[in-house]
Structures are given as structure tokens and as C-alpha cells.
Amino acid sequence: MRELTFVEIEHVSGAGFFSSIGAAFIGAIAGITEFGLKWAMSGGSTGGILGAGIIAGGVGLIVGAVVGLIDGALYGLINDWDTTVAWFNEIVENNLDPTAAVVTA
């Protein structure tokens, strides 16, 4: 009986399945955050008169979050754990950095 390699152990144990599901979950969270914020800012910047910017910003936030959920989950399923976690970390570091440049349209 021979020893299994790391890749063989991963395939036998089903770890690839749980890695993909975890990556899809993390990707969905990252997508909701990134797309929701970007779409809300772009919708709110359309502004206009009579406070239409707040309505456009709210619609952009909701629609962007839904699109981000789907896109982020697909990104996680396709690119797996390592790439998705790197993307998530980049988004969080950018959002929490007070010295980051302002996003403009």
C-alpha cells in the first residue's frame, strides 16, 4: 500500500467541494460589498433636482448587491479559495483604509 499525495488526499476526502463552497460564500460577500457600494455611489452621483440622487443611490445599492452576490459567488466557484480570499482581502483593506483614493465615476 502506498502513501497518497496531497492532491490525491484532497480528491478522496472531498475537500475540493468544500473549498469551492467556501470560496463561493466569501466571493458572494465580497461581491455584495464591492458592487453594492460602487453602484450606490454611481447612482447617487446622478443626483439632479428634487433629491433624485438618493433614490438612484438606493436602487443602485439594491441592484448592485444582487448582481454582486451572483457575480461574487460565480467568481468563487470558478477561481477557488486562494484567489477569492485574496480578492476579498483586497476589498476589505481598500474599504477600511482612510487614506485610499476616492472612487470617482
C-alpha positions in Angstrom: 0.0 0.0 0.0 1.4 3.4 -1.0 1.1 6.8 0.6 -1.3 9.3 -1.0 -0.1 12.6 -2.2 -1.7 15.9 -1.1 -3.7 16.2 -4.3 -5.0 12.6 -4.0 -6.0 13.1 -0.4 -7.9 16.2 -1.4 -9.8 14.4 -4.1 -10.6 11.4 -1.9 -11.7 13.4 1.1 -13.9 15.8 -0.9 -12.0 18.8 0.3 -12.2 20.4 -3.1 -16.0 20.5 -2.8 -16.0 22.3 0.5 -13.2 24.7 -0.7 -15.4 25.6 -3.7 -18.5 26.2 -1.5 -16.5 28.3 1.0 -14.9 30.3 -1.9 -18.4 30.9 -3.3 -19.6 32.2 0.1 -16.6 34.5 0.5 -17.0 35.7 -3.1 -20.6 36.4 -2.6 -19.9 38.6 0.5 -17.1 40.4 -1.4 -19.3 40.9 -4.4 -22.2 42.3 -2.3 -19.8 44.8 -0.7 -18.0 45.9 -3.8 -20.8 46.0 -6.3 -23.3 47.4 -3.8 -21.0 50.3 -2.8 -19.9 51.1 -6.4 -23.4 51.0 -7.8 -24.8 53.1 -4.9 -22.1 55.7 -5.4 -22.6 55.9 -9.2 -26.4 56.0 -8.8 -26.2 58.7 -6.1 -23.8 60.8 -8.2 -26.5 61.2 -10.9 -28.3 63.4 -8.4 -30.3 66.1 -10.2 -33.0 68.2 -8.6 -35.6 67.2 -6.1 -33.5 64.6 -4.3 -33.4 62.1 -7.1 -29.9 61.1 -6.2 -31.0 59.4 -3.0 -33.5 57.3 -4.9 -31.0 56.4 -7.6 -28.4 55.6 -5.0 -30.8 53.3 -3.1 -31.8 51.5 -6.3 -28.1 51.2 -7.2 -27.3 49.7 -3.8 -30.0 47.1 -4.1 -29.4 46.1 -7.7 -25.6 46.2 -7.2 -25.8 44.0 -4.2 -27.9 41.4 -6.1 -25.5 41.5 -9.1 -22.5 41.3 -6.7 -24.0 38.3 -4.9 -24.3 36.4 -8.2 -21.0 37.5 -9.7 -19.1 37.0 -6.5 -20.4 33.5 -6.0 -19.5 32.6 -9.5 -16.1 34.1 -9.1 -15.5 32.0 -6.0 -16.7 28.8 -7.7 -14.5 29.4 -10.8 -11.3 30.6 -9.1 -11.5 28.6 -5.9 -10.3 29.5 -2.4 -6.9 31.2 -2.8 -7.7 33.7 -5.5 -11.1 34.5 -3.9 -9.7 35.1 -0.5 -7.0 37.4 -2.0 -9.8 39.4 -3.8 -11.8 39.6 -0.5 -8.8 40.8 1.4 -8.0 43.5 -1.2 -11.6 44.8 -1.0 -11.7 44.9 2.8 -8.3 46.6 3.0 -9.4 49.2 0.5 -12.7 49.8 2.3 -11.1 50.2 5.7 -8.2 52.4 4.5 -9.0 56.0 5.3 -6.2 57.2 3.1 -7.5 55.3 0.0 -8.4 57.5 -3.0 -12.0 58.4 -3.5 -13.8 56.4 -6.2 -15.0 58.7 -9.0 -17.2 58.0 -11.9 
